[in-house]
Amino acid sequence: MVIDCHLHTTRYSPCSNLSPYEACSISHKRGLDSIVITEHQIQWNKKEIKELQRDFPGIKIYSGLEVTLREGIDLVIITKNLGLNIPFMISFNELLELKEFDIQNSFVFVAHLFRWNKELSHEIEGIFPHIHGIEMNSINILLSGHKKDPEGRFLPKDLPLYKRVQKKWNLRPMFNTDSHNSLVAGSIANNIKTTHIPDDEEELVSVLKKNIPLEFQHSNILKDILNRF
């Protein structure tokens, strides 16, 4: 299964220029089997996902959300579809106290951790034992600085920092577009060995917790994007 677990659309993310239809059609054309729509603070509800899924039977669509914490980091949450709407700048402890959110039955990873700051506070480090993964690559990570490996794939300039956190807290490595526009959609994803595409968010959580993804990357697409910026 090739899946992008972090992207934003114009439905609920004002910062995005990527329509839901573009997110699905472009990701599918670029070889993805599934996507998780992760709007800022808001989770698409079941009805909305079902309506979009009806128009795109070739790609499985899930609903998650990205939450900005008071501690200064962003968490992507994949959980049972409850149409969550979580306050902006909530603290991690307040997030855990929400009755509608159960972290034990969710998959939570930190997004673009070193995008703005290379130092981690003790408060931020205290969150890592409670979450499941760390985003190791995305377009916004690459825009903060990048290099190429011998195979021509694009890697973050700060990859050693990401690897240090990933290994220290035994976090699942995650690879996503963090797409906000059609240029980026489908260019980076997680390649996960599965017997079938999960039926819903709950089953996806189980798959993500049991498997270590490899990176799927369209280096030629990323080259064009990075040259533009």
Backbone as CSV, one residue per row, in Angstrom:
resi,resn,N_x,N_y,N_z,CA_x,CA_y,CA_z,C_x,C_y,C_z
1,MET,0.852,-1.198,0.000,0.000,0.000,0.000,0.882,1.240,0.000
2,VAL,0.616,2.123,-0.929,1.333,3.396,-0.987,0.366,4.486,-0.535
3,ILE,0.685,5.144,0.574,-0.263,6.057,1.204,0.410,7.355,1.662
4,ASP,-0.233,8.463,1.369,0.168,9.777,1.876,-0.711,10.080,3.085
5,CYS,-0.091,10.203,4.247,-0.852,10.381,5.494,-0.919,11.824,5.966
6,HIS,-0.603,12.773,5.092,-0.590,14.177,5.535,-0.747,15.097,4.324
7,LEU,-1.954,15.614,4.134,-2.185,16.610,3.085,-3.386,17.467,3.451
8,HIS,-3.444,18.647,2.848,-4.480,19.627,3.175,-5.241,20.049,1.921
9,THR,-6.528,20.257,2.053,-7.342,20.689,0.918,-8.048,22.002,1.221
10,THR,-8.653,22.538,0.185,-9.378,23.805,0.307,-10.670,23.672,1.104
11,ARG,-11.097,22.444,1.411,-12.356,22.258,2.129,-12.313,22.938,3.505
12,TYR,-11.225,22.669,4.264,-11.164,23.214,5.618,-9.818,23.863,5.968
13,SER,-8.870,23.855,5.044,-7.561,24.455,5.328,-7.379,25.707,4.474
14,PRO,-7.566,26.903,5.048,-7.476,28.150,4.284,-6.119,28.352,3.623
15,CYS,-5.077,27.701,4.145,-3.735,27.856,3.594,-3.508,26.994,2.357
16,SER,-4.472,26.146,2.001,-4.292,25.194,0.901,-4.938,25.698,-0.388
17,ASN,-4.277,25.387,-1.509,-4.831,25.637,-2.844,-5.214,24.333,-3.538
18,LEU,-5.160,23.235,-2.807,-5.409,21.908,-3.372,-6.860,21.508,-3.112
19,SER,-7.637,21.354,-4.178,-9.023,20.936,-3.996,-9.063,19.453,-3.638
20,PRO,-10.103,18.989,-2.964,-10.219,17.561,-2.669,-10.154,16.698,-3.925
21,TYR,-10.739,17.184,-5.017,-10.726,16.419,-6.257,-9.315,16.312,-6.823
22,GLU,-8.559,17.385,-6.759,-7.170,17.332,-7.220,-6.346,16.404,-6.340
23,ALA,-6.562,16.475,-5.032,-5.811,15.616,-4.107,-5.978,14.149,-4.468
24,CYS,-7.211,13.762,-4.761,-7.494,12.354,-5.090,-7.007,11.980,-6.481
25,SER,-7.347,12.782,-7.464,-7.025,12.424,-8.848,-5.523,12.432,-9.111
26,ILE,-4.817,13.446,-8.620,-3.375,13.534,-8.869,-2.624,12.456,-8.091
27,SER,-2.999,12.246,-6.836,-2.339,11.206,-6.041,-2.515,9.835,-6.698
28,HIS,-3.714,9.573,-7.196,-3.978,8.291,-7.865,-3.141,8.159,-9.137
29,LYS,-3.080,9.208,-9.922,-2.300,9.174,-11.165,-0.815,8.967,-10.904
30,ARG,-0.357,9.411,-9.748,1.069,9.294,-9.417,1.393,8.014,-8.652
31,GLY,0.439,7.086,-8.588,0.731,5.755,-8.085,0.341,5.462,-6.660
32,LEU,-0.397,6.357,-6.006,-0.802,6.118,-4.632,-2.074,5.275,-4.577
33,ASP,-2.148,4.428,-3.567,-3.330,3.599,-3.335,-4.325,4.283,-2.413
34,SER,-3.820,5.208,-1.575,-4.677,5.812,-0.562,-4.079,7.116,-0.055
35,ILE,-4.936,7.952,0.521,-4.517,9.212,1.124,-5.291,9.422,2.427
36,VAL,-4.688,10.199,3.327,-5.379,10.645,4.529,-5.481,12.163,4.444
37,ILE,-6.685,12.680,4.385,-6.890,14.130,4.367,-6.774,14.635,5.802
38,THR,-5.821,15.512,6.034,-5.528,15.968,7.396,-5.621,17.490,7.459
39,GLU,-6.830,18.004,7.496,-7.002,19.451,7.580,-6.510,19.968,8.935
40,HIS,-6.227,21.254,8.988,-5.801,21.868,10.236,-6.968,21.921,11.216
41,GLN,-6.822,21.191,12.302,-7.744,21.196,13.448,-9.066,20.472,13.199
42,ILE,-9.387,20.149,11.936,-10.710,19.606,11.611,-10.588,18.274,10.874
43,GLN,-11.405,17.312,11.271,-11.479,16.010,10.613,-12.750,15.927,9.774
44,TRP,-12.586,15.612,8.493,-13.770,15.391,7.664,-14.643,14.322,8.312
45,ASN,-15.967,14.505,8.264,-16.839,13.499,8.853,-17.100,12.351,7.864
46,LYS,-17.774,11.329,8.346,-17.989,10.124,7.540,-18.763,10.411,6.258
47,LYS,-19.757,11.268,6.337,-20.574,11.577,5.167,-19.746,12.249,4.086
48,GLU,-18.907,13.181,4.493,-18.069,13.902,3.529,-17.085,12.952,2.846
49,ILE,-16.469,12.090,3.620,-15.524,11.125,3.046,-16.242,10.181,2.086
50,LYS,-17.414,9.721,2.484,-18.185,8.784,1.652,-18.550,9.426,0.317
51,GLU,-18.931,10.695,0.335,-19.305,11.390,-0.903,-18.099,11.546,-1.827
52,LEU,-16.944,11.894,-1.267,-15.741,12.035,-2.085,-15.279,10.674,-2.594
53,GLN,-15.354,9.660,-1.734,-14.937,8.313,-2.117,-15.746,7.784,-3.289
54,ARG,-17.012,8.141,-3.345,-17.887,7.685,-4.427,-17.372,8.147,-5.790
55,ASP,-16.739,9.316,-5.826,-16.226,9.851,-7.091,-14.832,9.324,-7.444
56,PHE,-14.173,8.666,-6.472,-12.807,8.186,-6.703,-12.650,6.754,-6.179
57,PRO,-13.269,5.791,-6.860,-13.197,4.401,-6.393,-11.794,3.798,-6.498
58,GLY,-10.919,4.409,-7.271,-9.587,3.846,-7.471,-8.592,4.165,-6.378
59,ILE,-8.947,5.036,-5.455,-8.035,5.397,-4.374,-8.818,5.457,-3.066
60,LYS,-8.290,4.846,-2.017,-8.968,4.829,-0.730,-8.702,6.136,0.019
61,ILE,-9.752,6.716,0.568,-9.650,8.020,1.234,-9.986,7.866,2.716
62,TYR,-9.093,8.365,3.551,-9.299,8.360,4.993,-9.304,9.796,5.513
63,SER,-9.778,9.936,6.738,-9.870,11.257,7.353,-9.065,11.317,8.641
64,GLY,-8.163,12.296,8.731,-7.415,12.572,9.948,-7.422,14.070,10.186
65,LEU,-6.468,14.578,10.940,-6.341,16.023,11.116,-4.959,16.352,11.643
66,GLU,-4.545,17.596,11.427,-3.284,18.097,11.971,-3.612,19.120,13.048
67,VAL,-2.993,18.954,14.204,-3.290,19.792,15.361,-2.036,20.558,15.779
68,THR,-2.161,21.868,15.887,-1.069,22.704,16.374,-1.162,22.819,17.892
69,LEU,-0.083,22.436,18.566,-0.065,22.439,20.019,0.564,23.709,20.579
70,ARG,0.179,24.057,21.775,0.735,25.209,22.474,2.239,25.045,22.690
71,GLU,2.683,23.798,22.780,4.109,23.533,23.009,4.968,23.922,21.808
72,GLY,4.353,24.162,20.652,5.120,24.625,19.499,5.395,23.571,18.447
73,ILE,4.652,22.465,18.462,4.794,21.450,17.425,3.423,21.107,16.856
74,ASP,3.433,20.410,15.727,2.201,19.980,15.073,2.131,18.460,15.080
75,LEU,0.975,17.938,15.465,0.754,16.495,15.458,-0.291,16.145,14.418
76,VAL,-0.016,15.112,13.624,-1.014,14.545,12.719,-1.661,13.373,13.438
77,ILE,-2.996,13.392,13.484,-3.752,12.380,14.207,-4.594,11.572,13.228
78,ILE,-4.403,10.262,13.238,-5.257,9.344,12.475,-6.019,8.523,13.500
79,THR,-7.321,8.616,13.476,-8.134,7.976,14.496,-9.514,7.672,13.930
80,LYS,-10.314,6.998,14.698,-11.687,6.712,14.296,-12.372,7.984,13.833
81,ASN,-13.125,7.882,12.733,-13.757,9.080,12.181,-14.912,9.534,13.071
82,LEU,-14.641,10.615,13.804,-15.643,11.207,14.682,-15.948,12.647,14.294
83,GLY,-15.399,13.083,13.138,-15.592,14.470,12.736,-15.023,15.434,13.763
84,LEU,-13.816,15.126,14.262,-13.208,15.920,15.336,-12.964,17.365,14.910
85,ASN,-13.082,18.259,15.867,-12.752,19.679,15.694,-12.019,20.095,16.957
86,ILE,-10.698,20.196,16.870,-9.861,20.409,18.053,-9.352,21.844,18.081
87,PRO,-9.441,22.524,19.213,-9.028,23.924,19.304,-7.569,24.140,18.909
88,PHE,-7.310,25.259,18.256,-5.959,25.678,17.876,-5.164,26.018,19.137
89,MET,-3.886,25.609,19.170,-2.977,25.901,20.278,-3.407,25.247,21.579
90,ILE,-4.051,24.112,21.497,-4.359,23.315,22.670,-3.044,22.718,23.188
91,SER,-2.939,22.476,24.479,-1.743,21.817,25.005,-1.876,20.313,24.816
92,PHE,-0.749,19.608,24.892,-0.803,18.156,24.723,-1.622,17.507,25.835
93,ASN,-1.467,17.981,27.059,-2.248,17.417,28.162,-3.741,17.669,27.971
94,GLU,-4.094,18.854,27.474,-5.501,19.147,27.206,-6.042,18.257,26.098
95,LEU,-5.186,17.981,25.096,-5.585,17.077,24.027,-5.906,15.693,24.582
96,LEU,-5.048,15.205,25.466,-5.257,13.880,26.048,-6.524,13.821,26.895
97,GLU,-6.931,14.949,27.433,-8.104,14.994,28.312,-9.426,15.086,27.554
98,LEU,-9.367,15.337,26.244,-10.602,15.420,25.465,-11.304,14.074,25.475
99,LYS,-12.559,14.046,25.847,-13.280,12.775,25.963,-13.490,12.105,24.607
100,GLU,-13.523,12.900,23.520,-13.755,12.322,22.199,-12.473,11.801,21.543
101,PHE,-11.319,12.007,22.188,-10.054,11.579,21.601,-9.402,10.513,22.473
102,ASP,-9.061,9.387,21.873,-8.420,8.280,22.580,-7.093,7.979,21.899
103,ILE,-5.998,8.417,22.495,-4.689,8.260,21.856,-4.288,6.789,21.751
104,GLN,-4.803,5.935,22.634,-4.451,4.521,22.594,-4.991,3.837,21.346
105,ASN,-6.081,4.342,20.816,-6.680,3.777,19.608,-6.477,4.682,18.396
106,SER,-5.421,5.455,18.436,-5.080,6.364,17.349,-3.628,6.142,16.943
107,PHE,-3.272,6.687,15.778,-1.868,6.748,15.365,-1.528,8.226,15.251
108,VAL,-0.541,8.643,16.033,-0.195,10.062,16.108,1.278,10.237,15.774
109,PHE,1.577,11.144,14.848,2.980,11.425,14.545,3.224,12.929,14.488
110,VAL,4.452,13.307,14.825,4.832,14.717,14.801,5.236,15.092,13.380
111,ALA,4.755,16.245,12.930,5.015,16.707,11.562,6.147,17.741,11.542
112,HIS,6.959,17.689,10.469,8.028,18.674,10.194,8.622,19.274,11.475
113,LEU,9.155,18.405,12.323,9.594,18.791,13.665,10.634,19.907,13.671
114,PHE,11.618,19.838,12.778,12.713,20.816,12.792,12.572,21.866,11.686
115,ARG,11.352,22.087,11.248,11.125,23.055,10.179,11.491,24.471,10.624
116,TRP,11.134,24.831,11.858,11.340,26.200,12.317,12.440,26.303,13.376
117,ASN,12.625,25.243,14.140,13.525,25.314,15.285,14.339,24.026,15.378
118,LYS,15.627,24.159,15.556,16.502,22.981,15.637,16.681,22.487,17.074
119,GLU,16.172,23.230,18.043,16.294,22.846,19.443,14.943,22.354,19.968
120,LEU,14.983,21.375,20.857,13.766,20.821,21.437,13.731,21.117,22.928
121,SER,12.612,21.636,23.385,12.439,21.893,24.806,12.141,20.576,25.531
122,HIS,12.324,20.574,26.856,11.980,19.390,27.655,10.484,19.109,27.552
123,GLU,9.696,20.178,27.388,8.248,20.034,27.261,7.893,19.257,26.006
124,ILE,8.566,19.587,24.901,8.325,18.871,23.646,8.827,17.438,23.745
125,GLU,10.001,17.246,24.297,10.549,15.890,24.417,9.661,15.002,25.278
126,GLY,8.940,15.607,26.200,8.045,14.840,27.051,6.839,14.281,26.317
127,ILE,6.585,14.787,25.105,5.455,14.306,24.296,5.808,13.024,23.551
128,PHE,7.080,12.868,23.165,7.480,11.778,22.277,7.180,10.376,22.819
129,PRO,7.309,10.123,24.121,6.998,8.766,24.600,5.527,8.378,24.436
130,HIS,4.672,9.354,24.178,3.229,9.088,24.112,2.699,8.982,22.683
131,ILE,3.543,9.294,21.681,3.081,9.254,20.299,3.745,8.099,19.564
132,HIS,3.437,7.951,18.291,3.807,6.727,17.571,4.799,6.924,16.431
133,GLY,4.882,8.131,15.865,5.718,8.301,14.687,6.273,9.707,14.547
134,ILE,7.182,9.859,13.603,7.774,11.147,13.267,7.879,11.264,11.757
135,GLU,7.461,12.379,11.226,7.577,12.638,9.792,9.046,12.885,9.463
136,MET,9.598,12.022,8.609,11.018,12.097,8.251,11.259,12.874,6.969
137,ASN,10.210,12.991,6.139,10.347,13.745,4.896,8.982,14.249,4.453
138,SER,8.991,15.437,3.876,7.805,16.065,3.282,8.307,17.250,2.475
139,ILE,7.452,17.857,1.704,7.898,18.993,0.902,8.330,20.154,1.788
140,ASN,7.620,20.384,2.905,7.999,21.495,3.775,9.287,21.216,4.528
141,ILE,9.575,19.954,4.803,10.873,19.606,5.380,11.976,19.862,4.359
142,LEU,11.763,19.448,3.115,12.771,19.646,2.063,13.001,21.120,1.754
143,LEU,11.950,21.922,1.837,12.101,23.351,1.569,12.927,24.058,2.641
144,SER,13.081,23.398,3.790,13.939,23.956,4.837,15.416,23.662,4.582
145,GLY,15.680,22.883,3.553,17.040,22.505,3.199,17.080,21.042,2.794
146,HIS,17.777,20.733,1.701,17.779,19.362,1.213,19.113,19.000,0.567
147,LYS,19.281,17.706,0.360,20.446,17.163,-0.328,19.971,15.934,-1.094
148,LYS,20.857,15.335,-1.885,20.515,14.130,-2.640,21.343,12.959,-2.152
149,ASP,20.721,11.766,-2.183,21.482,10.561,-1.880,22.073,10.031,-3.186
150,PRO,22.908,8.980,-3.138,23.539,8.466,-4.363,22.545,8.020,-5.429
151,GLU,21.309,7.696,-5.023,20.307,7.256,-5.991,19.504,8.424,-6.563
152,GLY,19.845,9.641,-6.144,19.162,10.814,-6.687,17.888,11.192,-5.955
153,ARG,17.634,10.561,-4.821,16.449,10.899,-4.046,16.750,12.094,-3.146
154,PHE,15.722,12.884,-2.881,15.895,14.077,-2.064,15.709,13.749,-0.583
155,LEU,16.680,14.198,0.211,16.677,13.973,1.649,16.731,15.312,2.377
156,PRO,16.180,15.379,3.579,16.278,16.621,4.359,17.722,16.919,4.748
157,LYS,18.074,18.176,4.720,19.401,18.584,5.197,19.565,18.215,6.673
158,ASP,18.460,18.292,7.412,18.492,18.010,8.846,18.161,16.554,9.175
159,LEU,18.373,15.655,8.221,18.036,14.248,8.446,18.672,13.682,9.722
160,PRO,19.916,14.017,10.074,20.475,13.495,11.326,19.656,13.869,12.558
161,LEU,19.068,15.067,12.572,18.236,15.475,13.699,16.982,14.616,13.780
162,TYR,16.363,14.386,12.636,15.155,13.557,12.596,15.471,12.116,13.006
163,LYS,16.599,11.604,12.520,16.979,10.229,12.861,17.260,10.081,14.350
164,ARG,17.850,11.111,14.947,18.158,11.040,16.376,16.888,10.899,17.201
165,VAL,15.871,11.706,16.883,14.604,11.637,17.607,13.905,10.312,17.318
166,GLN,13.906,9.901,16.057,13.229,8.661,15.667,13.802,7.460,16.407
167,LYS,15.120,7.389,16.510,15.756,6.255,17.168,15.638,6.328,18.684
168,LYS,15.787,7.524,19.248,15.759,7.665,20.702,14.423,7.240,21.292
169,TRP,13.332,7.581,20.592,12.007,7.265,21.118,11.311,6.139,20.330
170,ASN,12.080,5.476,19.468,11.564,4.325,18.711,10.252,4.665,18.000
171,LEU,10.275,5.760,17.249,9.095,6.238,16.543,9.060,5.688,15.121
172,ARG,7.858,5.452,14.610,7.698,5.015,13.227,8.105,6.149,12.279
173,PRO,8.972,5.871,11.300,9.293,6.900,10.299,8.112,7.066,9.346
174,MET,7.763,8.313,9.044,6.643,8.606,8.163,7.109,9.524,7.035
175,PHE,6.528,9.311,5.849,6.929,10.045,4.651,5.666,10.539,3.942
176,ASN,5.513,11.851,3.829,4.266,12.414,3.305,4.539,13.671,2.489
177,THR,3.529,14.103,1.748,3.700,15.336,0.987,3.530,16.585,1.837
178,ASP,2.614,16.559,2.817,2.149,17.783,3.481,1.672,18.751,2.398
179,SER,1.021,18.193,1.394,0.661,18.962,0.210,-0.410,20.012,0.497
180,HIS,-0.172,21.204,-0.090,-1.151,22.286,-0.083,-1.477,22.728,-1.512
181,ASN,-0.892,22.050,-2.496,-1.154,22.416,-3.894,-0.971,21.214,-4.801
182,SER,-1.421,21.369,-6.039,-1.442,20.242,-6.981,-0.049,19.819,-7.444
183,LEU,0.942,20.714,-7.379,2.294,20.361,-7.796,2.871,19.263,-6.915
184,VAL,2.551,19.327,-5.642,3.176,18.450,-4.649,2.433,17.127,-4.482
185,ALA,1.137,17.123,-4.713,0.307,15.939,-4.437,0.908,14.670,-5.047
186,GLY,0.992,13.623,-4.251,1.460,12.329,-4.730,2.943,12.183,-4.926
187,SER,3.755,13.173,-4.505,5.193,13.117,-4.771,5.991,12.350,-3.719
188,ILE,5.460,12.262,-2.496,6.108,11.514,-1.410,5.018,10.711,-0.692
189,ALA,5.339,9.499,-0.295,4.343,8.689,0.410,5.030,7.571,1.177
190,ASN,4.225,6.837,1.946,4.692,5.676,2.689,4.377,4.415,1.895
191,ASN,5.359,3.550,1.761,5.164,2.256,1.108,5.124,1.190,2.196
192,ILE,3.947,0.612,2.408,3.737,-0.307,3.517,3.254,-1.653,2.981
193,LYS,3.864,-2.732,3.449,3.433,-4.062,3.036,2.141,-4.443,3.753
194,THR,1.088,-4.656,2.991,-0.194,-5.069,3.561,-0.826,-6.105,2.638
195,THR,-1.698,-6.927,3.194,-2.413,-7.912,2.383,-3.596,-7.284,1.664
196,HIS,-4.094,-6.156,2.203,-5.198,-5.444,1.578,-5.230,-4.008,2.078
197,ILE,-5.951,-3.169,1.377,-6.115,-1.777,1.795,-7.074,-1.733,2.986
198,PRO,-6.695,-1.117,4.106,-7.586,-1.069,5.273,-8.958,-0.483,4.940
199,ASP,-9.979,-1.027,5.585,-11.358,-0.627,5.300,-11.703,0.749,5.850
200,ASP,-11.092,1.114,6.977,-11.439,2.388,7.604,-10.261,2.891,8.432
201,GLU,-10.455,4.036,9.091,-9.387,4.651,9.872,-8.912,3.754,11.008
202,GLU,-9.825,3.047,11.650,-9.452,2.169,12.764,-8.514,1.061,12.308
203,GLU,-8.812,0.467,11.169,-7.944,-0.595,10.646,-6.619,-0.012,10.165
204,LEU,-6.651,1.196,9.607,-5.420,1.861,9.172,-4.498,2.107,10.360
205,VAL,-5.061,2.529,11.490,-4.270,2.736,12.703,-3.521,1.457,13.063
206,SER,-4.198,0.338,13.024,-3.580,-0.943,13.349,-2.438,-1.275,12.391
207,VAL,-2.650,-1.035,11.102,-1.616,-1.304,10.092,-0.394,-0.423,10.327
208,LEU,-0.608,0.852,10.610,0.508,1.778,10.818,1.317,1.410,12.059
209,LYS,0.657,0.915,13.077,1.356,0.545,14.305,2.163,-0.738,14.151
210,LYS,1.767,-1.598,13.225,2.413,-2.902,13.075,3.520,-2.922,12.027
211,ASN,3.593,-1.903,11.174,4.520,-1.931,10.046,5.428,-0.711,10.022
212,ILE,6.630,-0.905,9.493,7.577,0.195,9.321,7.590,0.596,7.853
213,PRO,7.133,1.809,7.531,7.058,2.222,6.129,8.431,2.450,5.498
214,LEU,8.496,2.255,4.203,9.613,2.701,3.386,9.154,3.928,2.612
215,GLU,10.088,4.716,2.143,9.701,5.944,1.436,9.445,5.683,-0.040
216,PHE,8.323,6.193,-0.513,7.968,6.241,-1.932,8.194,7.684,-2.358
217,GLN,8.982,7.894,-3.412,9.314,9.265,-3.804,9.410,9.409,-5.319
218,HIS,8.782,10.461,-5.849,8.949,10.854,-7.249,10.012,11.949,-7.296
219,SER,11.271,11.554,-7.449,12.365,12.520,-7.399,12.283,13.556,-8.512
220,ASN,11.788,13.124,-9.678,11.692,14.070,-10.804,10.680,15.172,-10.523
221,ILE,9.579,14.823,-9.861,8.579,15.821,-9.504,9.130,16.759,-8.435
222,LEU,9.795,16.183,-7.433,10.372,17.004,-6.370,11.433,17.948,-6.909
223,LYS,12.208,17.507,-7.884,13.233,18.371,-8.478,12.600,19.621,-9.067
224,ASP,11.511,19.452,-9.805,10.828,20.602,-10.397,10.277,21.534,-9.321
225,ILE,9.702,20.957,-8.280,9.118,21.756,-7.198,10.210,22.563,-6.483
226,LEU,11.291,21.891,-6.117,12.348,22.545,-5.353,13.069,23.593,-6.183
227,ASN,13.166,23.373,-7.505,13.785,24.397,-8.369,12.927,25.652,-8.441
228,ARG,11.614,25.501,-8.338,10.713,26.647,-8.380,10.844,27.513,-7.141
229,PHE,11.151,26.868,-6.016,11.196,27.593,-4.741,12.609,27.801,-4.233
